[in-house]
Amino acid sequence: MSLPDGLPMAVPAPGLPARVRIHEVGPRDGLQNEKTAVPTEVKAEFVRRLAAAGLTTVEATSFVHPKWVPQLADAEELFPRVRDLPVRLPVLVPNERGLDRALALGAREVAVFASATESFAKANLNRTVDEALAMFAPVVTRAVEAGLRVRGYLSMCFGDPWEGAVPVEQVVRVTKALADMGCDELSLGDTIGVATPGHVKALLAALNEAGLATSRIAVHFHDTYGQALANAYAALEHGVTVFDASAGGLGGCPYAKSATGNLATEDLVWMLRGLGIETGVDLAALTATSGWMAEHLGRPSPSRTVRALSHKES
């Protein structure tokens, strides 16, 4: 697959980062929302192709109980097939049992998944926010002691389907709790895609005021209302350099039915290329990979860039 000659033309904007790192979540956050399980070898090939396309962080799978996310029940079979790739391969661990499973397979980077709201904590973890934090504390401590990088995900940072608007100070409290327990990186999730650029900037500023450096913060946008790229640009303006995205725009959230697809990695890369911001990603190879996965899933990719480039190719 080839790109249009000279497009997008790189026109840098003042004050933006020179380079960003994309945290690719397609194999985990994307495929966990599929109605049927994808074969293990297809998942492994997906991870390999994403790494070959230049993505340096590819979230491989989740060590949750198969009852809760049956699409990722093959974590023990999948991870050994990809663990020797020369990229970061974080995995999600919901509790100490999940951490045990990840450590046994040689994982070097893990993530925990908290909620900024009580309703989602109950739906996703069957706990209050504070009970979930208490559950994660020993997981993070053990992971840090084992020399692992630890990421803290925080869902519902900009709105909740049951509670509506989420106060900024509420998000700051839980984010700070994750940081204080030892999470290296903190990913702010717009789980139902309701954020707007001003809200993004207000939350990032509030986190800075609470003592959390922008260098520790990542953002995770969904495109439910078509705002994901605008929100990503607002985060760029604030200095954020880590962006979660999903190849081909795969994914949602099995516990938030209004959560549509993640920000498509291709759409993000197209914008970043146009801004002259380095990602290290081969957009043509990435687009081909998403097209390949769309064929396996039996439907077209929701990514605008994948569709545009695929149409050009045909």
Residue pairs with C-beta under 8 A, 6 or more apart in sequence:
1 284
1 285
1 287
1 288
1 291
1 309
1 310
1 313
2 284
2 313
3 283
3 284
3 309
4 312
8 270
8 273
8 274
9 274
10 273
10 274
10 275
10 276
11 274
11 275
11 276
12 275
12 276
12 277
13 275
15 237
16 236
16 237
16 275
16 277
17 236
17 239
17 240
17 241
17 277
18 277
18 278
19 241
19 277
19 278
19 279
20 236
20 240
20 241
20 242
20 243
20 272
20 277
20 278
20 279
21 56
21 57
21 241
21 242
21 243
21 279
22 55
22 56
22 57
22 243
22 244
22 245
22 265
22 268
22 269
22 279
22 281
23 57
23 59
23 90
23 187
23 218
23 242
23 243
23 244
23 245
24 50
24 55
24 57
24 58
24 59
24 245
24 246
24 247
24 265
25 59
25 220
25 244
25 245
25 246
25 251
25 262
26 46
26 50
26 58
26 59
26 246
26 247
26 248
26 250
26 251
26 262
26 265
26 293
27 43
27 46
27 47
27 50
27 58
27 59
27 60
27 61
28 59
28 60
28 61
28 62
28 72
28 91
28 92
29 59
29 244
29 246
29 250
29 251
29 262
30 246
30 247
30 248
30 250
30 251
30 262
31 38
31 43
31 46
31 71
31 72
31 250
31 251
32 62
32 69
32 71
32 72
32 251
32 254
33 71
33 250
33 251
33 252
33 253
33 254
34 71
34 297
36 71
37 70
37 71
37 73
37 74
38 46
38 71
38 296
38 297
40 74
40 77
40 78
40 81
41 81
42 293
42 296
43 61
43 74
43 78
44 78
44 81
44 82
46 247
46 289
46 293
47 58
47 60
47 78
47 82
47 85
47 89
48 82
48 85
49 285
49 289
49 292
50 58
50 247
50 286
50 289
51 58
51 85
51 86
51 87
52 285
53 281
53 282
53 285
53 286
53 289
54 279
54 280
54 281
54 282
54 285
54 286
55 87
55 265
55 280
55 281
55 286
56 87
56 88
56 280
57 87
57 88
57 90
58 85
58 87
58 88
58 89
59 89
59 90
59 91
59 92
59 111
60 78
60 79
60 82
60 89
60 90
60 91
61 72
61 74
61 75
61 78
61 79
61 91
61 92
62 69
62 72
62 75
62 91
62 92
62 93
62 94
62 98
63 75
63 91
63 92
63 93
63 94
63 98
63 99
63 101
63 102
64 72
64 92
64 94
64 98
65 94
66 72
66 73
69 254
75 91
75 101
76 101
76 105
79 89
79 91
79 102
79 105
79 106
79 107
80 105
82 89
83 89
83 105
83 106
83 107
88 108
88 109
88 149
89 107
89 108
89 109
90 107
90 109
90 110
90 111
90 149
90 151
91 102
91 107
91 109
91 110
91 111
92 98
92 110
92 111
92 112
92 113
92 153
93 99
93 101
93 102
93 110
93 111
93 112
93 139
93 143
94 112
94 113
94 125
95 135
95 139
96 138
96 139
96 142
98 139
99 110
99 139
99 142
99 143
102 110
103 146
107 148
108 147
108 148
108 149
109 148
109 149
109 150
109 151
110 139
110 143
110 148
110 149
110 150
110 151
111 150
111 151
111 152
111 153
111 187
112 136
112 139
112 140
112 150
112 151
112 152
112 153
112 178
112 183
113 124
113 125
113 153
113 155
114 121
114 129
114 132
114 133
114 136
114 152
114 153
114 154
114 155
114 174
114 178
115 121
115 124
115 125
115 129
115 132
115 154
115 155
115 156
115 174
116 129
116 154
116 155
116 156
116 157
116 160
116 166
116 170
116 171
116 174
116 175
117 129
117 155
117 156
117 160
117 162
117 163
117 166
117 170
118 128
118 129
118 163
119 160
119 161
119 162
119 163
120 155
120 156
120 160
120 162
120 191
120 255
120 256
121 127
121 128
121 129
121 131
121 132
122 128
123 162
123 255
123 256
124 155
124 255
125 131
125 132
125 135
127 135
129 174
133 174
133 177
133 178
133 181
136 152
136 178
136 181
137 181
140 150
140 152
140 178
140 181
140 182
140 183
141 181
141 182
143 150
143 182
144 150
144 182
149 184
149 185
150 182
150 183
150 184
150 185
151 183
151 184
151 185
151 186
151 187
151 218
152 175
152 178
152 179
152 181
152 183
152 185
152 186
152 187
153 187
153 189
153 220
154 171
154 174
154 175
154 178
154 186
154 187
154 188
154 189
155 189
155 191
155 253
155 256
156 163
156 166
156 189
156 191
156 192
156 256
157 166
157 171
157 188
157 189
157 190
157 191
157 195
157 203
158 166
158 190
158 194
158 195
158 199
158 200
158 203
159 165
159 166
159 190
159 192
159 194
159 195
160 166
160 192
161 192
161 256
161 257
161 258
168 202
168 203
168 206
169 206
171 188
171 203
171 206
172 203
172 206
172 207
172 210
175 186
175 188
175 207
175 210
175 212
176 207
176 210
176 211
176 212
178 186
179 186
179 212
179 216
184 216
185 216
185 217
185 218
185 242
186 212
186 216
186 217
186 218
187 217
187 218
187 219
187 220
187 242
187 244
188 203
188 217
188 218
188 219
188 220
189 220
190 219
190 220
190 221
190 222
190 228
190 231
191 222
191 253
191 256
191 259
192 222
192 224
192 253
192 256
192 258
192 259
193 221
193 222
193 223
193 224
193 225
193 227
193 228
193 259
193 260
194 224
194 225
194 227
195 221
195 227
195 231
196 227
196 230
196 231
197 227
197 230
197 231
197 233
197 234
198 234
200 219
200 231
200 234
200 235
200 238
201 234
201 237
201 238
204 214
204 217
204 235
204 238
204 240
205 238
207 214
207 217
208 214
214 238
214 239
214 240
215 241
217 240
217 242
218 240
218 242
218 243
218 244
219 231
219 232
219 235
219 240
219 242
219 243
219 244
220 244
220 262
220 263
221 227
221 228
221 231
221 232
221 244
221 262
221 263
222 228
222 252
222 259
222 260
222 261
222 262
222 263
223 229
223 249
223 260
223 261
223 262
223 263
223 264
224 258
224 259
224 260
228 262
228 263
228 267
229 263
229 267
229 268
229 271
232 243
232 263
232 268
232 271
233 271
235 243
236 275
236 277
243 263
243 268
244 262
244 263
245 262
245 263
245 264
245 265
245 268
246 261
246 262
246 263
246 264
246 265
247 264
247 265
247 266
247 286
247 289
247 290
247 293
248 264
248 265
248 266
248 290
248 291
248 293
248 294
248 301
248 302
248 303
248 306
249 261
249 262
249 263
249 264
249 266
249 267
249 301
249 302
249 303
249 306
250 261
250 262
250 293
250 301
251 261
251 262
252 259
252 260
252 261
252 262
253 259
261 302
264 290
264 301
264 302
264 303
264 304
264 305
264 306
265 281
265 286
265 290
265 303
266 283
266 286
266 287
266 290
266 303
266 305
266 306
266 309
267 303
267 304
267 305
269 279
269 281
269 283
269 286
269 305
270 283
270 305
272 278
272 279
273 279
273 283
283 305
284 309
287 305
287 306
287 309
287 310
290 301
290 303
290 306
291 301
291 306
291 310
293 301
294 300
294 301
294 306
300 307
301 307
301 310
